[in-house]
Amino acid sequence: MGRAPLKQPTNDRGLTAVELIIVIALVSLLAGVAVASAGRMSAAARARAGAEHLASLLSQAITLASSENTQARVVLTRGAWPPRVELMRSGTWVDVTAELARVRTAATPPGQVWVASTTYPSDTFTAGRDTQSALVVASEGTATLEAGYGMTARVQTTRLGRVCLEVCP
């Protein structure tokens, strides 16, 4: 004759209070880690957007200096944003930032971004024709932007106007 299958003991009581507390603690820990990661990712995106915006302004300043056969500069203010682009017209520095806003290729970064430091003299990048050649030359230097959570981005320029950027954790 057949044997009756063995029954496994079951716990009909559900979760104990200790098990429930452990589950809640684990879920809370994972949620906290996710929120912290989201903040860092957002800051990294802001730092990159700020660096792209600044690189675009520096490149456009070089282009303006060349096309208008004059000097251009980008004025950076530590702890502040945005930079200001100025062009030498009739012996006076004229703010052309609003003019560039219509044709700028990189959007202004959302959220808070600021200039942490620069190696440019007087925190000002300049570009203009070299007095001894037909070349447009620019300030060599680096500007470091910060966006919180320790996220920074560096924009570097060379004498011949090359602009490159780097995002750093």
Chimera marker file (.cmm) of the C-alpha trace (Angstrom):
<marker_set name="trace">
<marker id="1" x="0.000" y="0.000" z="0.000" r="1" g="1" b="0" radius="0.5"/>
<marker id="2" x="1.039" y="3.561" z="-0.528" r="1" g="1" b="0" radius="0.5"/>
<marker id="3" x="2.467" y="5.673" z="2.128" r="1" g="1" b="0" radius="0.5"/>
<marker id="4" x="1.121" y="9.088" z="2.913" r="1" g="1" b="0" radius="0.5"/>
<marker id="5" x="3.515" y="11.890" z="1.932" r="1" g="1" b="0" radius="0.5"/>
<marker id="6" x="5.447" y="13.407" z="4.787" r="1" g="1" b="0" radius="0.5"/>
<marker id="7" x="4.292" y="16.854" z="5.764" r="1" g="1" b="0" radius="0.5"/>
<marker id="8" x="6.860" y="19.554" z="6.224" r="1" g="1" b="0" radius="0.5"/>
<marker id="9" x="6.362" y="21.656" z="9.309" r="1" g="1" b="0" radius="0.5"/>
<marker id="10" x="5.137" y="25.131" z="8.399" r="1" g="1" b="0" radius="0.5"/>
<marker id="11" x="5.234" y="28.391" z="10.240" r="1" g="1" b="0" radius="0.5"/>
<marker id="12" x="1.772" y="29.867" z="10.027" r="1" g="1" b="0" radius="0.5"/>
<marker id="13" x="2.712" y="32.767" z="12.254" r="1" g="1" b="0" radius="0.5"/>
<marker id="14" x="4.381" y="34.903" z="9.487" r="1" g="1" b="0" radius="0.5"/>
<marker id="15" x="7.377" y="37.134" z="10.218" r="1" g="1" b="0" radius="0.5"/>
<marker id="16" x="8.642" y="37.684" z="13.715" r="1" g="1" b="0" radius="0.5"/>
<marker id="17" x="9.243" y="41.204" z="14.993" r="1" g="1" b="0" radius="0.5"/>
<marker id="18" x="13.023" y="40.720" z="14.770" r="1" g="1" b="0" radius="0.5"/>
<marker id="19" x="12.820" y="39.589" z="11.138" r="1" g="1" b="0" radius="0.5"/>
<marker id="20" x="10.608" y="42.547" z="10.281" r="1" g="1" b="0" radius="0.5"/>
<marker id="21" x="13.030" y="45.015" z="11.918" r="1" g="1" b="0" radius="0.5"/>
<marker id="22" x="15.962" y="43.501" z="9.998" r="1" g="1" b="0" radius="0.5"/>
<marker id="23" x="14.094" y="43.804" z="6.680" r="1" g="1" b="0" radius="0.5"/>
<marker id="24" x="13.131" y="47.429" z="7.395" r="1" g="1" b="0" radius="0.5"/>
<marker id="25" x="16.747" y="48.269" z="8.336" r="1" g="1" b="0" radius="0.5"/>
<marker id="26" x="18.095" y="46.718" z="5.116" r="1" g="1" b="0" radius="0.5"/>
<marker id="27" x="15.562" y="48.537" z="2.938" r="1" g="1" b="0" radius="0.5"/>
<marker id="28" x="16.366" y="51.843" z="4.688" r="1" g="1" b="0" radius="0.5"/>
<marker id="29" x="20.098" y="51.301" z="4.206" r="1" g="1" b="0" radius="0.5"/>
<marker id="30" x="19.682" y="50.576" z="0.494" r="1" g="1" b="0" radius="0.5"/>
<marker id="31" x="17.429" y="53.621" z="0.037" r="1" g="1" b="0" radius="0.5"/>
<marker id="32" x="20.024" y="55.844" z="1.751" r="1" g="1" b="0" radius="0.5"/>
<marker id="33" x="22.799" y="54.570" z="-0.507" r="1" g="1" b="0" radius="0.5"/>
<marker id="34" x="20.638" y="55.180" z="-3.586" r="1" g="1" b="0" radius="0.5"/>
<marker id="35" x="19.900" y="58.780" z="-2.551" r="1" g="1" b="0" radius="0.5"/>
<marker id="36" x="23.595" y="59.501" z="-1.898" r="1" g="1" b="0" radius="0.5"/>
<marker id="37" x="24.554" y="58.043" z="-5.281" r="1" g="1" b="0" radius="0.5"/>
<marker id="38" x="21.909" y="60.093" z="-7.065" r="1" g="1" b="0" radius="0.5"/>
<marker id="39" x="23.303" y="63.300" z="-5.531" r="1" g="1" b="0" radius="0.5"/>
<marker id="40" x="26.847" y="62.516" z="-6.693" r="1" g="1" b="0" radius="0.5"/>
<marker id="41" x="25.645" y="61.594" z="-10.189" r="1" g="1" b="0" radius="0.5"/>
<marker id="42" x="23.673" y="64.833" z="-10.418" r="1" g="1" b="0" radius="0.5"/>
<marker id="43" x="26.686" y="66.869" z="-9.249" r="1" g="1" b="0" radius="0.5"/>
<marker id="44" x="28.919" y="65.127" z="-11.798" r="1" g="1" b="0" radius="0.5"/>
<marker id="45" x="26.438" y="65.980" z="-14.559" r="1" g="1" b="0" radius="0.5"/>
<marker id="46" x="26.324" y="69.636" z="-13.430" r="1" g="1" b="0" radius="0.5"/>
<marker id="47" x="30.131" y="69.827" z="-13.319" r="1" g="1" b="0" radius="0.5"/>
<marker id="48" x="30.376" y="68.399" z="-16.837" r="1" g="1" b="0" radius="0.5"/>
<marker id="49" x="27.670" y="70.751" z="-18.150" r="1" g="1" b="0" radius="0.5"/>
<marker id="50" x="29.478" y="73.700" z="-16.554" r="1" g="1" b="0" radius="0.5"/>
<marker id="51" x="32.787" y="72.647" z="-18.114" r="1" g="1" b="0" radius="0.5"/>
<marker id="52" x="31.169" y="72.248" z="-21.549" r="1" g="1" b="0" radius="0.5"/>
<marker id="53" x="29.544" y="75.666" z="-21.181" r="1" g="1" b="0" radius="0.5"/>
<marker id="54" x="32.848" y="77.294" z="-20.222" r="1" g="1" b="0" radius="0.5"/>
<marker id="55" x="34.754" y="75.476" z="-22.982" r="1" g="1" b="0" radius="0.5"/>
<marker id="56" x="32.176" y="76.762" z="-25.473" r="1" g="1" b="0" radius="0.5"/>
<marker id="57" x="32.589" y="80.343" z="-24.205" r="1" g="1" b="0" radius="0.5"/>
<marker id="58" x="36.388" y="80.120" z="-24.400" r="1" g="1" b="0" radius="0.5"/>
<marker id="59" x="36.253" y="78.747" z="-27.951" r="1" g="1" b="0" radius="0.5"/>
<marker id="60" x="33.811" y="81.448" z="-29.006" r="1" g="1" b="0" radius="0.5"/>
<marker id="61" x="36.020" y="84.141" z="-27.471" r="1" g="1" b="0" radius="0.5"/>
<marker id="62" x="38.906" y="82.872" z="-29.604" r="1" g="1" b="0" radius="0.5"/>
<marker id="63" x="36.680" y="82.857" z="-32.702" r="1" g="1" b="0" radius="0.5"/>
<marker id="64" x="35.452" y="86.398" z="-31.973" r="1" g="1" b="0" radius="0.5"/>
<marker id="65" x="38.998" y="87.682" z="-31.472" r="1" g="1" b="0" radius="0.5"/>
<marker id="66" x="39.958" y="86.219" z="-34.835" r="1" g="1" b="0" radius="0.5"/>
<marker id="67" x="36.879" y="87.252" z="-36.823" r="1" g="1" b="0" radius="0.5"/>
<marker id="68" x="36.727" y="90.813" z="-35.466" r="1" g="1" b="0" radius="0.5"/>
<marker id="69" x="40.523" y="91.221" z="-35.417" r="1" g="1" b="0" radius="0.5"/>
<marker id="70" x="40.486" y="92.402" z="-31.819" r="1" g="1" b="0" radius="0.5"/>
<marker id="71" x="40.924" y="91.077" z="-28.299" r="1" g="1" b="0" radius="0.5"/>
<marker id="72" x="38.386" y="88.992" z="-26.420" r="1" g="1" b="0" radius="0.5"/>
<marker id="73" x="38.348" y="87.873" z="-22.825" r="1" g="1" b="0" radius="0.5"/>
<marker id="74" x="36.352" y="85.637" z="-20.522" r="1" g="1" b="0" radius="0.5"/>
<marker id="75" x="36.143" y="86.978" z="-16.983" r="1" g="1" b="0" radius="0.5"/>
<marker id="76" x="35.783" y="84.313" z="-14.288" r="1" g="1" b="0" radius="0.5"/>
<marker id="77" x="34.712" y="85.132" z="-10.740" r="1" g="1" b="0" radius="0.5"/>
<marker id="78" x="35.713" y="82.658" z="-8.032" r="1" g="1" b="0" radius="0.5"/>
<marker id="79" x="32.718" y="81.301" z="-6.152" r="1" g="1" b="0" radius="0.5"/>
<marker id="80" x="30.273" y="82.572" z="-8.778" r="1" g="1" b="0" radius="0.5"/>
<marker id="81" x="28.677" y="81.663" z="-12.095" r="1" g="1" b="0" radius="0.5"/>
<marker id="82" x="28.311" y="82.438" z="-15.026" r="1" g="1" b="0" radius="0.5"/>
<marker id="83" x="31.474" y="83.750" z="-16.694" r="1" g="1" b="0" radius="0.5"/>
<marker id="84" x="31.325" y="87.007" z="-18.648" r="1" g="1" b="0" radius="0.5"/>
<marker id="85" x="32.607" y="87.340" z="-22.234" r="1" g="1" b="0" radius="0.5"/>
<marker id="86" x="33.934" y="90.747" z="-23.270" r="1" g="1" b="0" radius="0.5"/>
<marker id="87" x="35.228" y="92.052" z="-26.582" r="1" g="1" b="0" radius="0.5"/>
<marker id="88" x="37.451" y="95.077" z="-27.187" r="1" g="1" b="0" radius="0.5"/>
<marker id="89" x="35.452" y="97.502" z="-29.354" r="1" g="1" b="0" radius="0.5"/>
<marker id="90" x="36.652" y="101.056" z="-29.976" r="1" g="1" b="0" radius="0.5"/>
<marker id="91" x="39.097" y="100.836" z="-27.093" r="1" g="1" b="0" radius="0.5"/>
<marker id="92" x="36.498" y="99.701" z="-24.541" r="1" g="1" b="0" radius="0.5"/>
<marker id="93" x="35.682" y="96.254" z="-23.158" r="1" g="1" b="0" radius="0.5"/>
<marker id="94" x="32.077" y="95.454" z="-24.136" r="1" g="1" b="0" radius="0.5"/>
<marker id="95" x="30.090" y="92.603" z="-22.546" r="1" g="1" b="0" radius="0.5"/>
<marker id="96" x="28.975" y="90.292" z="-25.393" r="1" g="1" b="0" radius="0.5"/>
<marker id="97" x="27.724" y="87.402" z="-23.236" r="1" g="1" b="0" radius="0.5"/>
<marker id="98" x="24.093" y="88.040" z="-24.229" r="1" g="1" b="0" radius="0.5"/>
<marker id="99" x="25.032" y="88.072" z="-27.930" r="1" g="1" b="0" radius="0.5"/>
<marker id="100" x="26.769" y="84.725" z="-27.552" r="1" g="1" b="0" radius="0.5"/>
<marker id="101" x="23.785" y="83.233" z="-25.715" r="1" g="1" b="0" radius="0.5"/>
<marker id="102" x="21.872" y="83.150" z="-29.004" r="1" g="1" b="0" radius="0.5"/>
<marker id="103" x="24.506" y="81.018" z="-30.736" r="1" g="1" b="0" radius="0.5"/>
<marker id="104" x="26.123" y="79.172" z="-27.825" r="1" g="1" b="0" radius="0.5"/>
<marker id="105" x="26.524" y="75.429" z="-28.389" r="1" g="1" b="0" radius="0.5"/>
<marker id="106" x="26.541" y="74.377" z="-24.725" r="1" g="1" b="0" radius="0.5"/>
<marker id="107" x="23.602" y="75.187" z="-22.483" r="1" g="1" b="0" radius="0.5"/>
<marker id="108" x="23.972" y="76.853" z="-19.115" r="1" g="1" b="0" radius="0.5"/>
<marker id="109" x="24.248" y="74.087" z="-16.505" r="1" g="1" b="0" radius="0.5"/>
<marker id="110" x="21.169" y="73.465" z="-14.368" r="1" g="1" b="0" radius="0.5"/>
<marker id="111" x="21.601" y="73.767" z="-10.613" r="1" g="1" b="0" radius="0.5"/>
<marker id="112" x="24.513" y="75.230" z="-8.753" r="1" g="1" b="0" radius="0.5"/>
<marker id="113" x="27.963" y="75.344" z="-10.351" r="1" g="1" b="0" radius="0.5"/>
<marker id="114" x="30.717" y="77.785" z="-9.440" r="1" g="1" b="0" radius="0.5"/>
<marker id="115" x="34.291" y="78.661" z="-10.344" r="1" g="1" b="0" radius="0.5"/>
<marker id="116" x="36.512" y="77.121" z="-7.660" r="1" g="1" b="0" radius="0.5"/>
<marker id="117" x="39.885" y="78.313" z="-8.956" r="1" g="1" b="0" radius="0.5"/>
<marker id="118" x="41.778" y="79.476" z="-12.031" r="1" g="1" b="0" radius="0.5"/>
<marker id="119" x="45.397" y="79.833" z="-13.065" r="1" g="1" b="0" radius="0.5"/>
<marker id="120" x="44.640" y="82.699" z="-15.461" r="1" g="1" b="0" radius="0.5"/>
<marker id="121" x="46.149" y="86.088" z="-14.578" r="1" g="1" b="0" radius="0.5"/>
<marker id="122" x="43.482" y="88.082" z="-12.677" r="1" g="1" b="0" radius="0.5"/>
<marker id="123" x="41.107" y="85.121" z="-13.291" r="1" g="1" b="0" radius="0.5"/>
<marker id="124" x="40.681" y="86.331" z="-16.884" r="1" g="1" b="0" radius="0.5"/>
<marker id="125" x="41.218" y="84.300" z="-20.068" r="1" g="1" b="0" radius="0.5"/>
<marker id="126" x="42.277" y="86.483" z="-23.016" r="1" g="1" b="0" radius="0.5"/>
<marker id="127" x="42.606" y="85.858" z="-26.741" r="1" g="1" b="0" radius="0.5"/>
<marker id="128" x="43.800" y="88.116" z="-29.533" r="1" g="1" b="0" radius="0.5"/>
<marker id="129" x="46.141" y="88.497" z="-32.480" r="1" g="1" b="0" radius="0.5"/>
<marker id="130" x="49.833" y="88.084" z="-31.755" r="1" g="1" b="0" radius="0.5"/>
<marker id="131" x="51.663" y="91.332" z="-32.490" r="1" g="1" b="0" radius="0.5"/>
<marker id="132" x="54.471" y="89.499" z="-34.308" r="1" g="1" b="0" radius="0.5"/>
<marker id="133" x="52.430" y="87.058" z="-36.383" r="1" g="1" b="0" radius="0.5"/>
<marker id="134" x="48.990" y="86.585" z="-37.857" r="1" g="1" b="0" radius="0.5"/>
<marker id="135" x="48.107" y="83.949" z="-35.260" r="1" g="1" b="0" radius="0.5"/>
<marker id="136" x="45.431" y="84.338" z="-32.626" r="1" g="1" b="0" radius="0.5"/>
<marker id="137" x="46.961" y="83.427" z="-29.291" r="1" g="1" b="0" radius="0.5"/>
<marker id="138" x="45.244" y="82.739" z="-26.003" r="1" g="1" b="0" radius="0.5"/>
<marker id="139" x="46.015" y="82.588" z="-22.311" r="1" g="1" b="0" radius="0.5"/>
<marker id="140" x="47.387" y="79.271" z="-21.159" r="1" g="1" b="0" radius="0.5"/>
<marker id="141" x="45.716" y="78.113" z="-17.993" r="1" g="1" b="0" radius="0.5"/>
<marker id="142" x="43.128" y="76.074" z="-16.180" r="1" g="1" b="0" radius="0.5"/>
<marker id="143" x="39.766" y="76.860" z="-14.612" r="1" g="1" b="0" radius="0.5"/>
<marker id="144" x="38.315" y="74.436" z="-12.069" r="1" g="1" b="0" radius="0.5"/>
<marker id="145" x="34.547" y="74.320" z="-11.590" r="1" g="1" b="0" radius="0.5"/>
<marker id="146" x="32.807" y="72.725" z="-8.622" r="1" g="1" b="0" radius="0.5"/>
<marker id="147" x="29.268" y="71.378" z="-8.320" r="1" g="1" b="0" radius="0.5"/>
<marker id="148" x="29.051" y="69.910" z="-4.805" r="1" g="1" b="0" radius="0.5"/>
<marker id="149" x="29.643" y="66.381" z="-3.472" r="1" g="1" b="0" radius="0.5"/>
<marker id="150" x="33.327" y="66.884" z="-4.293" r="1" g="1" b="0" radius="0.5"/>
<marker id="151" x="32.616" y="66.783" z="-8.039" r="1" g="1" b="0" radius="0.5"/>
<marker id="152" x="34.831" y="69.084" z="-10.087" r="1" g="1" b="0" radius="0.5"/>
<marker id="153" x="35.601" y="69.683" z="-13.731" r="1" g="1" b="0" radius="0.5"/>
<marker id="154" x="38.696" y="71.312" z="-15.210" r="1" g="1" b="0" radius="0.5"/>
<marker id="155" x="38.852" y="73.296" z="-18.423" r="1" g="1" b="0" radius="0.5"/>
<marker id="156" x="42.332" y="73.843" z="-19.818" r="1" g="1" b="0" radius="0.5"/>
<marker id="157" x="43.493" y="76.107" z="-22.647" r="1" g="1" b="0" radius="0.5"/>
<marker id="158" x="46.718" y="76.242" z="-24.617" r="1" g="1" b="0" radius="0.5"/>
<marker id="159" x="48.475" y="79.233" z="-26.180" r="1" g="1" b="0" radius="0.5"/>
<marker id="160" x="47.153" y="78.308" z="-29.635" r="1" g="1" b="0" radius="0.5"/>
<marker id="161" x="43.576" y="78.188" z="-28.383" r="1" g="1" b="0" radius="0.5"/>
<marker id="162" x="43.025" y="74.481" z="-27.824" r="1" g="1" b="0" radius="0.5"/>
<marker id="163" x="40.358" y="73.899" z="-25.163" r="1" g="1" b="0" radius="0.5"/>
<marker id="164" x="39.949" y="70.578" z="-23.356" r="1" g="1" b="0" radius="0.5"/>
<marker id="165" x="37.968" y="69.485" z="-20.324" r="1" g="1" b="0" radius="0.5"/>
<marker id="166" x="38.119" y="66.787" z="-17.681" r="1" g="1" b="0" radius="0.5"/>
<marker id="167" x="35.517" y="65.742" z="-15.082" r="1" g="1" b="0" radius="0.5"/>
<marker id="168" x="37.002" y="64.549" z="-11.800" r="1" g="1" b="0" radius="0.5"/>
<marker id="169" x="35.395" y="62.856" z="-8.805" r="1" g="1" b="0" radius="0.5"/>
<link id1="1" id2="2" r="1" g="1" b="0" radius="0.2"/>
<link id1="2" id2="3" r="1" g="1" b="0" radius="0.2"/>
<link id1="3" id2="4" r="1" g="1" b="0" radius="0.2"/>
<link id1="4" id2="5" r="1" g="1" b="0" radius="0.2"/>
<link id1="5" id2="6" r="1" g="1" b="0" radius="0.2"/>
<link id1="6" id2="7" r="1" g="1" b="0" radius="0.2"/>
<link id1="7" id2="8" r="1" g="1" b="0" radius="0.2"/>
<link id1="8" id2="9" r="1" g="1" b="0" radius="0.2"/>
<link id1="9" id2="10" r="1" g="1" b="0" radius="0.2"/>
<link id1="10" id2="11" r="1" g="1" b="0" radius="0.2"/>
<link id1="11" id2="12" r="1" g="1" b="0" radius="0.2"/>
<link id1="12" id2="13" r="1" g="1" b="0" radius="0.2"/>
<link id1="13" id2="14" r="1" g="1" b="0" radius="0.2"/>
<link id1="14" id2="15" r="1" g="1" b="0" radius="0.2"/>
<link id1="15" id2="16" r="1" g="1" b="0" radius="0.2"/>
<link id1="16" id2="17" r="1" g="1" b="0" radius="0.2"/>
<link id1="17" id2="18" r="1" g="1" b="0" radius="0.2"/>
<link id1="18" id2="19" r="1" g="1" b="0" radius="0.2"/>
<link id1="19" id2="20" r="1" g="1" b="0" radius="0.2"/>
<link id1="20" id2="21" r="1" g="1" b="0" radius="0.2"/>
<link id1="21" id2="22" r="1" g="1" b="0" radius="0.2"/>
<link id1="22" id2="23" r="1" g="1" b="0" radius="0.2"/>
<link id1="23" id2="24" r="1" g="1" b="0" radius="0.2"/>
<link id1="24" id2="25" r="1" g="1" b="0" radius="0.2"/>
<link id1="25" id2="26" r="1" g="1" b="0" radius="0.2"/>
<link id1="26" id2="27" r="1" g="1" b="0" radius="0.2"/>
<link id1="27" id2="28" r="1" g="1" b="0" radius="0.2"/>
<link id1="28" id2="29" r="1" g="1" b="0" radius="0.2"/>
<link id1="29" id2="30" r="1" g="1" b="0" radius="0.2"/>
<link id1="30" id2="31" r="1" g="1" b="0" radius="0.2"/>
<link id1="31" id2="32" r="1" g="1" b="0" radius="0.2"/>
<link id1="32" id2="33" r="1" g="1" b="0" radius="0.2"/>
<link id1="33" id2="34" r="1" g="1" b="0" radius="0.2"/>
<link id1="34" id2="35" r="1" g="1" b="0" radius="0.2"/>
<link id1="35" id2="36" r="1" g="1" b="0" radius="0.2"/>
<link id1="36" id2="37" r="1" g="1" b="0" radius="0.2"/>
<link id1="37" id2="38" r="1" g="1" b="0" radius="0.2"/>
<link id1="38" id2="39" r="1" g="1" b="0" radius="0.2"/>
<link id1="39" id2="40" r="1" g="1" b="0" radius="0.2"/>
<link id1="40" id2="41" r="1" g="1" b="0" radius="0.2"/>
<link id1="41" id2="42" r="1" g="1" b="0" radius="0.2"/>
<link id1="42" id2="43" r="1" g="1" b="0" radius="0.2"/>
<link id1="43" id2="44" r="1" g="1" b="0" radius="0.2"/>
<link id1="44" id2="45" r="1" g="1" b="0" radius="0.2"/>
<link id1="45" id2="46" r="1" g="1" b="0" radius="0.2"/>
<link id1="46" id2="47" r="1" g="1" b="0" radius="0.2"/>
<link id1="47" id2="48" r="1" g="1" b="0" radius="0.2"/>
<link id1="48" id2="49" r="1" g="1" b="0" radius="0.2"/>
<link id1="49" id2="50" r="1" g="1" b="0" radius="0.2"/>
<link id1="50" id2="51" r="1" g="1" b="0" radius="0.2"/>
<link id1="51" id2="52" r="1" g="1" b="0" radius="0.2"/>
<link id1="52" id2="53" r="1" g="1" b="0" radius="0.2"/>
<link id1="53" id2="54" r="1" g="1" b="0" radius="0.2"/>
<link id1="54" id2="55" r="1" g="1" b="0" radius="0.2"/>
<link id1="55" id2="56" r="1" g="1" b="0" radius="0.2"/>
<link id1="56" id2="57" r="1" g="1" b="0" radius="0.2"/>
<link id1="57" id2="58" r="1" g="1" b="0" radius="0.2"/>
<link id1="58" id2="59" r="1" g="1" b="0" radius="0.2"/>
<link id1="59" id2="60" r="1" g="1" b="0" radius="0.2"/>
<link id1="60" id2="61" r="1" g="1" b="0" radius="0.2"/>
<link id1="61" id2="62" r="1" g="1" b="0" radius="0.2"/>
<link id1="62" id2="63" r="1" g="1" b="0" radius="0.2"/>
<link id1="63" id2="64" r="1" g="1" b="0" radius="0.2"/>
<link id1="64" id2="65" r="1" g="1" b="0" radius="0.2"/>
<link id1="65" id2="66" r="1" g="1" b="0" radius="0.2"/>
<link id1="66" id2="67" r="1" g="1" b="0" radius="0.2"/>
<link id1="67" id2="68" r="1" g="1" b="0" radius="0.2"/>
<link id1="68" id2="69" r="1" g="1" b="0" radius="0.2"/>
<link id1="69" id2="70" r="1" g="1" b="0" radius="0.2"/>
<link id1="70" id2="71" r="1" g="1" b="0" radius="0.2"/>
<link id1="71" id2="72" r="1" g="1" b="0" radius="0.2"/>
<link id1="72" id2="73" r="1" g="1" b="0" radius="0.2"/>
<link id1="73" id2="74" r="1" g="1" b="0" radius="0.2"/>
<link id1="74" id2="75" r="1" g="1" b="0" radius="0.2"/>
<link id1="75" id2="76" r="1" g="1" b="0" radius="0.2"/>
<link id1="76" id2="77" r="1" g="1" b="0" radius="0.2"/>
<link id1="77" id2="78" r="1" g="1" b="0" radius="0.2"/>
<link id1="78" id2="79" r="1" g="1" b="0" radius="0.2"/>
<link id1="79" id2="80" r="1" g="1" b="0" radius="0.2"/>
<link id1="80" id2="81" r="1" g="1" b="0" radius="0.2"/>
<link id1="81" id2="82" r="1" g="1" b="0" radius="0.2"/>
<link id1="82" id2="83" r="1" g="1" b="0" radius="0.2"/>
<link id1="83" id2="84" r="1" g="1" b="0" radius="0.2"/>
<link id1="84" id2="85" r="1" g="1" b="0" radius="0.2"/>
<link id1="85" id2="86" r="1" g="1" b="0" radius="0.2"/>
<link id1="86" id2="87" r="1" g="1" b="0" radius="0.2"/>
<link id1="87" id2="88" r="1" g="1" b="0" radius="0.2"/>
<link id1="88" id2="89" r="1" g="1" b="0" radius="0.2"/>
<link id1="89" id2="90" r="1" g="1" b="0" radius="0.2"/>
<link id1="90" id2="91" r="1" g="1" b="0" radius="0.2"/>
<link id1="91" id2="92" r="1" g="1" b="0" radius="0.2"/>
<link id1="92" id2="93" r="1" g="1" b="0" radius="0.2"/>
<link id1="93" id2="94" r="1" g="1" b="0" radius="0.2"/>
<link id1="94" id2="95" r="1" g="1" b="0" radius="0.2"/>
<link id1="95" id2="96" r="1" g="1" b="0" radius="0.2"/>
<link id1="96" id2="97" r="1" g="1" b="0" radius="0.2"/>
<link id1="97" id2="98" r="1" g="1" b="0" radius="0.2"/>
<link id1="98" id2="99" r="1" g="1" b="0" radius="0.2"/>
<link id1="99" id2="100" r="1" g="1" b="0" radius="0.2"/>
<link id1="100" id2="101" r="1" g="1" b="0" radius="0.2"/>
<link id1="101" id2="102" r="1" g="1" b="0" radius="0.2"/>
<link id1="102" id2="103" r="1" g="1" b="0" radius="0.2"/>
<link id1="103" id2="104" r="1" g="1" b="0" radius="0.2"/>
<link id1="104" id2="105" r="1" g="1" b="0" radius="0.2"/>
<link id1="105" id2="106" r="1" g="1" b="0" radius="0.2"/>
<link id1="106" id2="107" r="1" g="1" b="0" radius="0.2"/>
<link id1="107" id2="108" r="1" g="1" b="0" radius="0.2"/>
<link id1="108" id2="109" r="1" g="1" b="0" radius="0.2"/>
<link id1="109" id2="110" r="1" g="1" b="0" radius="0.2"/>
<link id1="110" id2="111" r="1" g="1" b="0" radius="0.2"/>
<link id1="111" id2="112" r="1" g="1" b="0" radius="0.2"/>
<link id1="112" id2="113" r="1" g="1" b="0" radius="0.2"/>
<link id1="113" id2="114" r="1" g="1" b="0" radius="0.2"/>
<link id1="114" id2="115" r="1" g="1" b="0" radius="0.2"/>
<link id1="115" id2="116" r="1" g="1" b="0" radius="0.2"/>
<link id1="116" id2="117" r="1" g="1" b="0" radius="0.2"/>
<link id1="117" id2="118" r="1" g="1" b="0" radius="0.2"/>
<link id1="118" id2="119" r="1" g="1" b="0" radius="0.2"/>
<link id1="119" id2="120" r="1" g="1" b="0" radius="0.2"/>
<link id1="120" id2="121" r="1" g="1" b="0" radius="0.2"/>
<link id1="121" id2="122" r="1" g="1" b="0" radius="0.2"/>
<link id1="122" id2="123" r="1" g="1" b="0" radius="0.2"/>
<link id1="123" id2="124" r="1" g="1" b="0" radius="0.2"/>
<link id1="124" id2="125" r="1" g="1" b="0" radius="0.2"/>
<link id1="125" id2="126" r="1" g="1" b="0" radius="0.2"/>
<link id1="126" id2="127" r="1" g="1" b="0" radius="0.2"/>
<link id1="127" id2="128" r="1" g="1" b="0" radius="0.2"/>
<link id1="128" id2="129" r="1" g="1" b="0" radius="0.2"/>
<link id1="129" id2="130" r="1" g="1" b="0" radius="0.2"/>
<link id1="130" id2="131" r="1" g="1" b="0" radius="0.2"/>
<link id1="131" id2="132" r="1" g="1" b="0" radius="0.2"/>
<link id1="132" id2="133" r="1" g="1" b="0" radius="0.2"/>
<link id1="133" id2="134" r="1" g="1" b="0" radius="0.2"/>
<link id1="134" id2="135" r="1" g="1" b="0" radius="0.2"/>
<link id1="135" id2="136" r="1" g="1" b="0" radius="0.2"/>
<link id1="136" id2="137" r="1" g="1" b="0" radius="0.2"/>
<link id1="137" id2="138" r="1" g="1" b="0" radius="0.2"/>
<link id1="138" id2="139" r="1" g="1" b="0" radius="0.2"/>
<link id1="139" id2="140" r="1" g="1" b="0" radius="0.2"/>
<link id1="140" id2="141" r="1" g="1" b="0" radius="0.2"/>
<link id1="141" id2="142" r="1" g="1" b="0" radius="0.2"/>
<link id1="142" id2="143" r="1" g="1" b="0" radius="0.2"/>
<link id1="143" id2="144" r="1" g="1" b="0" radius="0.2"/>
<link id1="144" id2="145" r="1" g="1" b="0" radius="0.2"/>
<link id1="145" id2="146" r="1" g="1" b="0" radius="0.2"/>
<link id1="146" id2="147" r="1" g="1" b="0" radius="0.2"/>
<link id1="147" id2="148" r="1" g="1" b="0" radius="0.2"/>
<link id1="148" id2="149" r="1" g="1" b="0" radius="0.2"/>
<link id1="149" id2="150" r="1" g="1" b="0" radius="0.2"/>
<link id1="150" id2="151" r="1" g="1" b="0" radius="0.2"/>
<link id1="151" id2="152" r="1" g="1" b="0" radius="0.2"/>
<link id1="152" id2="153" r="1" g="1" b="0" radius="0.2"/>
<link id1="153" id2="154" r="1" g="1" b="0" radius="0.2"/>
<link id1="154" id2="155" r="1" g="1" b="0" radius="0.2"/>
<link id1="155" id2="156" r="1" g="1" b="0" radius="0.2"/>
<link id1="156" id2="157" r="1" g="1" b="0" radius="0.2"/>
<link id1="157" id2="158" r="1" g="1" b="0" radius="0.2"/>
<link id1="158" id2="159" r="1" g="1" b="0" radius="0.2"/>
<link id1="159" id2="160" r="1" g="1" b="0" radius="0.2"/>
<link id1="160" id2="161" r="1" g="1" b="0" radius="0.2"/>
<link id1="161" id2="162" r="1" g="1" b="0" radius="0.2"/>
<link id1="162" id2="163" r="1" g="1" b="0" radius="0.2"/>
<link id1="163" id2="164" r="1" g="1" b="0" radius="0.2"/>
<link id1="164" id2="165" r="1" g="1" b="0" radius="0.2"/>
<link id1="165" id2="166" r="1" g="1" b="0" radius="0.2"/>
<link id1="166" id2="167" r="1" g="1" b="0" radius="0.2"/>
<link id1="167" id2="168" r="1" g="1" b="0" radius="0.2"/>
<link id1="168" id2="169" r="1" g="1" b="0" radius="0.2"/>
</marker_set>
